[in-house]
Amino acid sequence: MPPRLLIIETSDKPGVVALADGDQLRGERRLDEARRHARDLAPAAATLLEEQGWRARDLEGVIVSRGPGSYTGLRVGVMSAKTLAFAVGCRLLAVDTFAAIARQAPSEAQMVDVVADAQQEKLYVQRFARQPTGGWRAESSLAIVPMTAWLAHLAPDVCATGPGLARQIARLPVSALVAPEADWHPRAESLLALGLEGCRRDERDDPFAVEPLYLRPSSAEERWDTKGPAAK
C-alpha cells in the first residue's frame, strides 16, 4: 500500500503544504504570500487531511524542505514537521531544497547552479550534475559567495536556476543558460520524489536532531552579535 505523506515547503514565498498517496499528489495548499506560515500551516494541513478523509495518525511520513531559504519560514516549517512526526510516530524526512529545485531543470541541462538570495550582494550556491541513471548529484557543497564572484565563474554550459535569480536575472550575461522561471522555486512533487527515495532506502530523520539548513545566523542574530541587546 502506498505511504500517505504530508509535504511541507516553507523555504520560499509563498509556502506550500501538500498530501500524497505514494507518488500521487492528492491535494495542495499555498500559504499566505505575506509569509504568515505559522498562522496558516496547521489549518492548511488540517483542511487537506479532512478533504481526503484522513486523520493525522494515518500519515506514514512527513517530508519537509529544510533549506536554505527564509529563516523564519524554515523554522516554522521544520518545527511543524518535527512536532507532527513525533506526535503521530511517523517517519520524518528532511530534504534539501536545492536538490528539489535541481530536479526541475530542463531536460537538456547536464549541470545546474541553484542559487538563492543570501543578502548583502551574496548568494547561496550549489552545483548539481545530472546522472546517467537519472536524478542529480551534488557536485559542490552549499556555499555563500559574492554575486560578482558567481557571475565571473558561471560556465556557459551550466544552467542557472533557483529563487535567487528573481532579483539578479538582469545581471546575467545574455548568453547564460537559464531555467524557465516557473522552475526556479521548489515544487511539492519534487520534494515528494526526494522523500520517496528516502523511504525506499528506509531512511528517517530524528525529530530531535533535524534543523533548518543555514550557513549564517539570521539578520537579527547578526545585529545582536555586532551591537548587543540594544540592537533588538
TORVO-965216 format. One record per residue: chain; x, y, z of N, C-alpha, C, O in turn; residue in three letters. Coordinates in steps of 0.02 Angstrom, whole numbers. Layout:
BEGIN
   mol   n.east   n.north     n.up   ca.east   ca.north    ca.up   c.east   c.north     c.up   o.east   o.north     o.up   type
     A        X         Y        Z         X          Y        Z        X         Y        Z        X         Y        Z    ala
...
***
This chain:
BEGIN
   mol   n.east   n.north     n.up   ca.east   ca.north    ca.up   c.east   c.north     c.up   o.east   o.north     o.up   type
     A       42       -60        0         0          0        0       44        62        0       90        67       41    met
     A       32       110      -44        74        170      -48       72       208       18       19       211       51    pro
     A      128       238       38       128        277      101       90       342       93       93       375       41    pro
     A       55       361      145        21        426      147       69       477      177       95       467      232    arg
     A       80       531      141       133        577      159      108       649      160       67       669      118    leu
     A      133       688      207       122        760      210      187       794      187      241       775      208    leu
     A      181       845      145       239        882      119      234       954      141      182       986      134    ile
     A      288       980      169       290       1049      194      348      1085      161      406      1064      167    ile
     A      333      1140      128       385       1182       96      374      1254      118      325      1286       97    glu
     A      419      1281      159       413       1350      183      478      1388      174      488      1440      205    thr
     A      522      1363      130       584       1399      117      573      1459       71      614      1504       69    ser
     A      517      1458       36       506       1505      -18      443      1546       -4      408      1533       45    asp
     A      429      1594      -46       370       1635      -41      328      1626     -104      352      1643     -159    lys
     A      267      1599      -99       235       1576      -38      254      1504      -21      286      1470      -61    pro
     A      234      1481       38       246       1412       57      192      1366       29      141      1390        3    gly
     A      204      1301       35       157       1252        9      151      1195       59      201      1173       88    val
     A       90      1170       67        77       1109      104       39      1063       58       -7      1084       23    val
     A       58       999       56        26        952       10       20       883       42       55       867       90    ala
     A      -25       844       14       -33        774       34      -19       730      -26      -35       748      -83    leu
     A       10       671      -13        24        624      -67        7       553      -44       14       536       15    ala
     A      -16       514      -91       -28        443      -80       22       407     -125       10       397     -184    asp
     A       79       387      -96       133        361     -137      160       418     -181      176       471     -155    gly
     A      165       406     -245       192        457     -290      139       502     -321      153       540     -367    asp
     A       78       497     -295        22        537     -321        3       592     -272      -15       579     -215    gln
     A        8       655     -295       -15        710     -253      -91       709     -249     -125       701     -300    leu
     A     -117       716     -189      -190        714     -179     -219       782     -164     -280       791     -169    arg
     A     -178       829     -145      -203        896     -130     -146       942     -114      -93       919      -92    gly
     A     -157      1006     -124      -104       1055     -113     -134      1122      -92     -186      1142     -119    glu
     A     -103      1156      -45      -125       1222      -23      -64      1268      -23      -12      1252        5    arg
     A      -72      1326      -53       -21       1378      -50      -33      1421       11      -90      1440       26    arg
     A       21      1436       47        15       1476      107       18      1551       91       39      1569       36    leu
     A       -2      1591      137        -6       1664      127       61      1692      103      113      1677      132    asp
     A       59      1733       51       121       1761       24      154      1811       70      212      1829       58    glu
     A      119      1833      121       149       1879      170      192      1840      220      215      1868      270    ala
     A      202      1775      207       244       1731      248      215      1721      319      252      1714      367    arg
     A      149      1720      324       118       1705      389      112      1629      396       58      1603      411    arg
     A      168      1595      387       166       1522      386      145      1494      453      110      1443      455    his
     A      165      1526      508       147       1500      574       72      1499      583       44      1454      615    ala
     A       38      1549      555       -35       1554      562      -71      1506      515     -122      1477      534    arg
     A      -44      1497      454       -81       1462      402      -65      1388      395     -106      1350      369    asp
     A       -5      1367      417        18       1300      401      -27      1245      431      -50      1201      395    leu
     A      -39      1248      496       -78       1195      528     -150      1192      501     -174      1137      487    ala
     A     -185      1249      493      -252       1244      464     -252      1217      393     -298      1180      374    pro
     A     -201      1234      353      -198       1209      285     -190      1133      285     -222      1098      246    ala
     A     -146      1108      328      -136       1035      333     -199      1001      357     -217       948      331    ala
     A     -234      1030      405      -295       1001      431     -349       998      377     -385       948      372    ala
     A     -354      1050      337      -403       1051      282     -389       997      230     -434       963      207    thr
     A     -325       990      212      -306        939      164     -323       869      189     -349       827      152    leu
     A     -308       856      252      -323        790      281     -399       777      281     -421       722      266    leu
     A     -437       828      299      -510        821      301     -537       807      232     -583       766      224    glu
     A     -510       840      181      -534        830      113     -522       758       89     -562       732       50    glu
     A     -469       727      113      -453        658       93     -485       607      139     -482       547      125    gln
     A     -515       630      193      -543        583      242     -489       548      282     -500       493      308    gly
     A     -430       580      287      -375        552      325     -371       585      393     -391       643      402    trp
     A     -344       548      442      -326        577      506     -251       585      509     -214       553      471    arg
     A     -228       628      553      -155        639      558     -120       573      573      -64       562      548    ala
     A     -150       531      613      -118        467      631     -115       419      572      -81       367      576    arg
     A     -150       435      517      -146        393      457      -83       406      417      -64       367      373    asp
     A      -50       462      431        11        480      394       67       432      411       78       414      469    leu
     A      104       412      360       162        369      369      228       407      364      281       381      378    glu
     A      223       470      344       284        510      340      268       584      330      216       602      303    gly
     A      315       625      352       313        697      340      377       716      304      432       704      330    val
     A      371       746      245       428        769      206      432       845      214      383       880      200    ile
     A      489       870      235       495        942      245      556       969      209      610       938      210    val
     A      548      1025      177       603       1060      143      644      1096      197      617      1138      233    ser
     A      710      1081      201       749       1107      257      793      1166      238      832      1190      280    arg
     A      788      1189      176       825       1249      158      884      1234      112      896      1177       92    gly
     A      920      1289       97       917       1356      126      856      1395      102      823      1376       53    pro
     A      843      1451      136       786       1492      118      770      1541      173      814      1561      211    gly
     A      708      1561      176       685       1609      226      697      1582      297      675      1527      314    ser
     A      733      1621      337       749       1598      405      686      1582      444      678      1528      472    tyr
     A      640      1630      447       579       1621      486      536      1566      457      509      1524      493    thr
     A      528      1566      390       487       1515      359      512      1445      372      472      1400      386    gly
     A      577      1436      366       605       1369      377      597      1347      450      582      1289      463    leu
     A      606      1393      496       597       1375      567      526      1349      579      516      1299      613    arg
     A      477      1384      551       408       1364      559      395      1296      527      364      1252      557    val
     A      418      1288      465       405       1226      429      439      1166      461      407      1114      470    gly
     A      502      1173      479       538       1117      508      511      1100      577      502      1041      594    val
     A      496      1150      618       469       1136      684      400      1103      679      385      1058      718    met
     A      359      1125      632       294       1094      624      301      1021      603      265       978      628    ser
     A      347      1007      557       357        939      534      383       894      590      360       838      599    ala
     A      430       920      629       458        882      685      404       866      737      400       810      761    lys
     A      364       916      753       312        907      803      260       855      781      241       812      820    thr
     A      239       860      718       189        813      693      217       743      689      184       695      710    leu
     A      277       735      663       306        668      657      314       636      725      301       576      733    ala
     A      335       674      775       342        647      842      274       629      872      267       577      904    phe
     A      225       673      862       160        663      893      125       600      866       94       564      905    ala
     A      129       588      801        94        530      772      139       470      763      115       416      744    val
     A      204       478      775       251        422      770      267       402      699      283       344      686    gly
     A      263       449      652       278        431      582      349       451      563      383       484      602    cys
     A      369       432      504       435        446      479      443       521      463      397       552      436    arg
     A      501       549      480       517        618      462      574       616      410      624       583      421    leu
     A      564       652      355       615        655      302      627       728      285      585       761      255    leu
     A      685       754      305       705        823      289      747       821      226      799       789      224    ala
     A      725       856      174       759        853      109      787       922       92      759       973      112    val
     A      843       923       56       875        986       38      834      1021      -17      818       992      -68    asp
     A      818      1083       -4       778       1122      -51      812      1128     -120      778      1123     -171    thr
     A      878      1139     -120       912       1147     -184      912      1082     -224      911      1084     -286    phe
     A      914      1025     -191       911        962     -227      844       954     -262      840       927     -317    ala
     A      790       979     -230       724        976     -261      721      1022     -322      693      1004     -373    ala
     A      750      1082     -316       750       1129     -373      791      1102     -431      772      1110     -489    ile
     A      847      1069     -416       888       1041     -469      849       990     -511      859       985     -571    ala
     A      804       952     -479       765        902     -515      719       934     -567      697       900     -614    arg
     A      705       998     -561       659       1032     -605      694      1064     -665      662      1098     -706    gln
     A      760      1053     -671       798       1084     -726      775      1058     -793      748      1002     -797    ala
     A      784      1096     -847       764       1074     -914      799      1008     -932      854       994     -909    pro
     A      767       969     -974       793        903     -992      860       907    -1026      900       860    -1022    ser
     A      875       963    -1060       939        968    -1095      996       989    -1049     1054       984    -1069    glu
     A      981      1011     -989      1033       1033     -943     1069       973     -913     1038       927     -889    ala
     A     1135       975     -914      1175        922     -884     1208       944     -819     1229       903     -778    gln
     A     1214      1010     -810      1243       1038     -749     1203      1100     -731     1186      1140     -775    met
     A     1187      1108     -666      1149       1167     -645     1181      1198     -583     1208      1163     -541    val
     A     1176      1264     -580      1191       1301     -519     1124      1324     -490     1088      1362     -523    asp
     A     1108      1303     -429      1048       1326     -395     1069      1383     -349     1117      1376     -311    val
     A     1033      1439     -353      1053       1498     -314      993      1526     -277      936      1521     -300    val
     A     1007      1555     -218       956       1591     -179      989      1651     -148     1049      1653     -137    ala
     A      948      1701     -133       973       1764     -105      999      1753      -35      963      1727        8    asp
     A     1062      1772      -22      1091       1768       45     1101      1838       75     1133      1846      127    ala
     A     1072      1888       42      1075       1958       64     1146      1986       56     1194      1950       46    gln
     A     1150      2052       62      1214       2087       60     1254      2070       -4     1315      2060       -1    gln
     A     1219      2067      -61      1251       2054     -126     1285      1985     -128     1335      1976     -162    glu
     A     1257      1938      -91      1284       1870      -90     1229      1820     -107     1170      1834     -101    lys
     A     1251      1761     -129      1205       1708     -148     1223      1642     -114     1282      1627     -102    leu
     A     1171      1604      -97      1182       1533      -83     1191      1500     -152     1152      1514     -197    tyr
     A     1240      1457     -159      1253       1425     -224     1270      1352     -212     1309      1335     -167    val
     A     1242      1308     -253      1263       1237     -253     1255      1210     -324     1206      1223     -358    gln
     A     1305      1172     -345      1305       1144     -413     1285      1071     -411     1305      1033     -367    arg
     A     1245      1052     -461      1222        983     -467     1235       958     -538     1234       996     -586    phe
     A     1249       893     -544      1261        862     -609     1210       806     -621     1195       767     -576    ala
     A     1183       803     -682      1136        751     -700     1173       684     -704     1228       680     -730    arg
     A     1141       631     -677      1172        565     -678     1147       523     -735     1089       529     -755    gln
     A     1189       479     -763      1168        437     -819     1108       393     -803     1068       377     -847    pro
     A     1101       374     -740      1046        331     -720      984       370     -700      934       342     -678    thr
     A      987       437     -707       931        479     -687      946       513     -620      988       490     -582    gly
     A      912       567     -607       923        604     -546      984       649     -550     1016       655     -603    gly
     A     1000       681     -494      1053        729     -491     1098       716     -431     1076       691     -380    trp
     A     1162       733     -439      1210        726     -385     1241       794     -370     1257       831     -416    arg
     A     1248       810     -306      1281        873     -288     1354       870     -307     1390       824     -287    ala
     A     1376       918     -347      1446        922     -368     1487       968     -322     1548       969     -326    glu
     A     1453      1006     -280      1488       1050     -233     1447      1055     -170     1388      1038     -170    ser
     A     1478      1078     -117      1442       1091      -55     1405      1157      -61     1424      1200     -101    ser
     A     1353      1164      -22      1318       1228      -19     1366      1281        7     1400      1270       57    leu
     A     1367      1339      -26      1413       1393       -5     1378      1460      -14     1330      1467      -51    ala
     A     1404      1509       21      1383       1579       12     1440      1615      -23     1497      1616        2    ile
     A     1425      1645      -81      1477       1678     -120     1452      1747     -142     1391      1756     -149    val
     A     1496      1794     -154      1475       1859     -182     1443      1849     -250     1465      1806     -290    pro
     A     1393      1888     -264      1359       1884     -329     1408      1893     -386     1404      1856     -436    met
     A     1454      1940     -380      1501       1953     -434     1548      1894     -446     1566      1879     -503    thr
     A     1566      1859     -392      1610       1801     -399     1574      1744     -434     1603      1710     -477    ala
     A     1511      1734     -417      1473       1680     -451     1465      1695     -525     1474      1651     -567    trp
     A     1449      1757     -541      1441       1776     -612     1507      1765     -651     1506      1743     -708    leu
     A     1562      1782     -618      1627       1776     -652     1645      1703     -667     1683      1690     -713    ala
     A     1619      1656     -628      1638       1586     -636     1581      1544     -664     1586      1482     -666    his
     A     1526      1576     -687      1471       1538     -716     1490      1515     -786     1494      1555     -833    leu
     A     1501      1450     -794      1522       1423     -858     1463      1423     -907     1406      1418     -887    ala
     A     1478      1428     -972      1424       1432    -1022     1382      1369    -1027     1326      1372    -1053    pro
     A     1408      1312    -1003      1370       1250    -1008     1333      1234     -943     1305      1180     -936    asp
     A     1333      1281     -895      1298       1271     -831     1234      1311     -832     1234      1371     -843    val
     A     1178      1277     -819      1113       1309     -818     1100      1340     -749     1108      1307     -698    cys
     A     1080      1403     -748      1065       1437     -685      991      1430     -668      948      1435     -712    ala
     A      977      1418     -604       908       1412     -582      905      1430     -508      956      1441     -476    thr
     A      845      1434     -481       837       1448     -411      804      1515     -397      805      1559     -440    gly
     A      776      1524     -338       740       1586     -321      784      1648     -320      759      1704     -325    pro
     A      850      1639     -314       896       1696     -314      898      1733     -380      921      1790     -383    gly
     A      874      1701     -433       875       1734     -498      823      1789     -503      829      1833     -546    leu
     A      773      1787     -461       718       1835     -466      744      1907     -462      718      1951     -496    ala
     A      794      1918     -420       820       1986     -411      883      1999     -453      906      2056     -458    arg
     A      912      1946     -481       976       1953     -514      976      1937     -588     1028      1941     -621    gln
     A      918      1919     -616       917       1895     -685      945      1946     -734      976      1927     -783    ile
     A      934      2010     -721       958       2062     -768     1034      2067     -770     1062      2095     -817    ala
     A     1067      2039     -720      1140       2043     -717     1174      1984     -750     1235      1984     -758    arg
     A     1136      1934     -770      1166       1877     -805     1182      1895     -877     1146      1934     -908    leu
     A     1236      1868     -903      1252       1881     -974     1198      1853    -1019     1165      1804    -1002    pro
     A     1188      1885    -1077      1135       1864    -1122     1146      1793    -1147     1098      1759    -1167    val
     A     1208      1769    -1145      1223       1702    -1169     1213      1648    -1116     1220      1589    -1131    ser
     A     1195      1668    -1055      1189       1620    -1000     1130      1572    -1011     1078      1592    -1038    ala
     A     1139      1509     -991      1085       1461     -991     1044      1471     -928     1071      1470     -873    leu
     A      980      1481     -936       936       1496     -879      874      1451     -883      842      1446     -935    val
     A      858      1419     -827       797       1378     -825      735      1422     -829      739      1481     -811    ala
     A      679      1396     -853       617       1435     -854      599      1460     -784      611      1425     -734    pro
     A      572      1519     -780       557       1550     -715      512      1506     -673      518      1506     -612    glu
     A      467      1470     -703       421       1427     -666      457      1371     -629      429      1341     -583    ala
     A      519      1357     -648       557       1303     -617      607      1328     -565      646      1288     -538    asp
     A      608      1392     -550       656       1420     -503      639      1403     -430      682      1406     -386    trp
     A      576      1387     -418       553       1379     -349      534      1306     -336      509      1272     -381    his
     A      546      1281     -276       534       1210     -263      460      1192     -266      418      1229     -241    pro
     A      444      1136     -297       376       1113     -303      365      1051     -260      411      1014     -244    arg
     A      302      1042     -241       285        986     -197      305       919     -228      329       874     -192    ala
     A      295       911     -293       310        847     -324      385       831     -323      405       773     -320    glu
     A      427       883     -326       499        872     -323      521       850     -252      562       806     -244    ser
     A      492       883     -202       505        863     -133      479       792     -121      512       752      -86    leu
     A      422       776     -149       393        709     -142      440       657     -172      452       605     -141    leu
     A      467       670     -231       512        621     -263      573       607     -220      593       550     -212    ala
     A      602       660     -191       660        650     -147      640       613      -84      677       570      -60    leu
     A      582       630      -56       560        596        4      547       522       -8      564       480       33    gly
     A      517       505      -66       504        435      -81      569       396      -90      573       337      -72    leu
     A      620       429     -119       685        396     -124      711       378      -54      739       324      -44    glu
     A      703       424       -7       723        410       61      683       354       92      711       313      129    gly
     A      618       352       78       576        298      104      600       230       78      603       181      116    cys
     A      616       228       14       638        164      -15      704       140       16      717        80       19    arg
     A      745       188       38       808        171       72      797       161      146      845       151      183    arg
     A      735       164      168       716        157      238      750       210      282      771       195      338    asp
     A      756       270      255       786        324      294      734       359      336      674       358      320    glu
     A      756       389      390       713        431      431      758       477      472      813       458      491    arg
     A      734       537      484       772        585      524      745       588      595      686       576      607    asp
     A      790       604      640       772        610      711      737       677      722      767       729      711    asp
     A      674       676      745       639        740      757      675       786      806      665       846      805    pro
     A      716       757      850       751        799      899      815       828      871      845       873      901    phe
     A      837       803      813       902        825      786      897       868      724      943       906      709    ala
     A      842       863      686       836        899      623      833       974      635      797       998      679    val
     A      872      1011      597       872       1084      599      870      1111      528      892      1077      481    glu
     A      845      1172      519       849       1203      452      921      1210      429      967      1214      470    pro
     A      930      1210      364       997       1214      335     1017      1288      328      992      1324      285    leu
     A     1062      1309      371      1088       1378      369     1164      1377      363     1196      1330      386    tyr
     A     1190      1428      333      1263       1438      333     1281      1502      370     1340      1518      378    leu
     A     1230      1538      394      1243       1601      428     1187      1612      478     1133      1584      470    arg
     A     1198      1652      529      1144       1668      576     1093      1713      542     1106      1742      489    pro
     A     1035      1719      573       984       1764      547     1009      1836      554     1056      1849      591    ser
     A      976      1882      517       996       1952      521      988      1979      592     1027      2021      614    ser
     A      937      1955      628       927       1977      697      985      1954      741     1009      1992      783    ala
     A     1008      1892      730      1064       1866      769     1128      1904      752     1170      1916      796    glu
     A     1137      1922      688      1197       1959      670     1198      2028      703     1250      2051      725    glu
     A     1140      2061      706      1137       2126      739     1152      2119      813     1187      2161      842    arg
     A     1127      2066      844      1142       2054      915     1217      2045      926     1246      2073      972    trp
     A     1248      2004      881      1320       1991      889     1362      2053      881     1413      2060      915    asp
     A     1341      2099      837      1382       2157      823     1367      2217      868     1411      2259      880    thr
     A     1303      2221      892      1284       2280      930     1259      2265     1000     1250      2310     1041    lys
     A     1246      2201     1014      1223       2183     1080     1148      2191     1087     1113      2202     1038    gly
     A     1122      2184     1149      1050       2184     1161     1015      2247     1136      956      2244     1120    pro
     A     1050      2304     1133      1017       2366     1111      994      2363     1039      952      2402     1019    ala
     A     1022      2316     1001      1002       2310      930      935      2276      921      906      2278      867    ala
     A      910      2245      974       846       2208      967      787      2256      959      730      2234      953    lys
***
